[in-house]
Amino acid sequence: MADTSFLQLADYRRQVVESYTRARESELPPNVRWQRFRADQDRLFKTHLQTALTPEQVADFTSLKYYPYDPAYRFILPVEEIKDQDSVTINLHDDGPTRLKPIGRINFEVTGQIVSLTLFWIMGYGGGIFLPFKDLTSGTETYAGGRYLLDTIKGADLGWESDQLVLDFNFAYNPSCAYNTRWHCPLPPAENHLPVAIPVGEMRFE
């Protein structure tokens, strides 16, 4: 008989994919899509057997905490291709070495300052685009280790518009290790530490 925990995890990821599919439905305003996304997240954290929370945390859980939606932090950006750059290796407690291949760079403006982030491809079977970042809220209002915006292996994907990448930082979320010590997560490499605050998205879990 199959290990039911893996079947539960597959179902959790399926529901995450469905949540991001709804978040890409362009006929609705972005802030409405974000509100639906938040409701999906809260439901999964509270009720799903593969929640990142411990049973004790679930008993007290009501909702994840977010900054208010700010359309100024939604971008549609071209991706500047990166070629022949060495991969970054991150050692994970459970999975061993994980290689991240830089594949592109995005440039955008925050409070009058031009900043950049590197897009990574997670090396391994299937692969996927990965965009982690830290900013000046990390360690105070948001998780000290940083947050994720894209992780297409797990369905976190806001899509493309006119061949440009949609990046809405209001959807930034905490890695699982932000909630308790049972999880170990890849954290943003130094090149994705932003010198500005990104005061949108998920806040620190209390």
MOGI-V257909 format. One record per backbone hydrogen bond with DSSP energy under -1.0 kcal/mol. CO is the residue of the C=O (numbers start at 1). NH is the residue of the N-H. E is the energy in kcal/mol with one decimal. If there is no record, write none. Layout:
BEGIN
CO | NH | E
CO | NH | E
END
This chain:
BEGIN
3 | 6 | -1.0
3 | 7 | -1.2
4 | 8 | -2.7
5 | 9 | -2.1
6 | 10 | -2.4
7 | 11 | -1.9
8 | 12 | -2.5
9 | 13 | -2.5
10 | 14 | -2.0
11 | 15 | -2.2
12 | 16 | -2.0
13 | 17 | -2.5
14 | 18 | -2.1
15 | 19 | -2.0
16 | 20 | -2.3
17 | 21 | -2.2
18 | 22 | -2.0
19 | 23 | -1.7
22 | 25 | -1.4
25 | 28 | -1.5
29 | 33 | -2.0
30 | 34 | -2.2
31 | 35 | -1.9
32 | 36 | -2.0
33 | 37 | -2.3
34 | 38 | -2.6
35 | 39 | -2.0
36 | 40 | -2.3
37 | 41 | -2.6
38 | 42 | -2.6
39 | 43 | -2.1
40 | 44 | -2.4
41 | 45 | -2.7
42 | 46 | -2.0
43 | 47 | -2.6
44 | 48 | -1.8
48 | 51 | -1.6
54 | 58 | -2.6
55 | 59 | -1.8
65 | 203 | -3.5
70 | 73 | -1.9
71 | 74 | -1.6
73 | 169 | -2.4
75 | 167 | -3.0
77 | 165 | -2.8
80 | 105 | -2.3
88 | 100 | -3.4
90 | 98 | -3.0
92 | 96 | -2.0
96 | 92 | -2.3
98 | 90 | -3.1
99 | 123 | -2.7
100 | 88 | -3.2
101 | 121 | -2.5
103 | 82 | -1.7
104 | 119 | -3.2
105 | 80 | -3.1
106 | 117 | -1.9
108 | 115 | -3.1
110 | 113 | -2.0
113 | 110 | -2.8
115 | 108 | -2.3
117 | 106 | -2.5
119 | 103 | -2.8
119 | 104 | -1.3
120 | 130 | -2.8
121 | 101 | -2.9
125 | 127 | -1.2
128 | 122 | -2.9
129 | 152 | -2.3
130 | 120 | -2.4
131 | 149 | -2.5
131 | 150 | -1.0
133 | 147 | -2.9
134 | 194 | -3.0
135 | 138 | -1.8
137 | 140 | -2.1
137 | 142 | -2.2
141 | 204 | -2.8
142 | 139 | -2.3
143 | 146 | -1.6
147 | 133 | -2.7
148 | 173 | -2.7
150 | 131 | -2.8
151 | 154 | -1.4
151 | 156 | -1.8
152 | 155 | -1.0
155 | 157 | -1.4
156 | 151 | -2.2
159 | 166 | -2.4
161 | 164 | -1.2
164 | 161 | -2.8
165 | 77 | -2.7
167 | 75 | -3.3
168 | 171 | -2.3
169 | 172 | -1.6
172 | 202 | -2.7
173 | 148 | -3.1
175 | 178 | -2.2
176 | 179 | -2.0
180 | 183 | -1.1
189 | 192 | -2.4
190 | 193 | -1.8
192 | 134 | -2.2
196 | 136 | -2.2
198 | 200 | -1.7
201 | 67 | -2.2
END
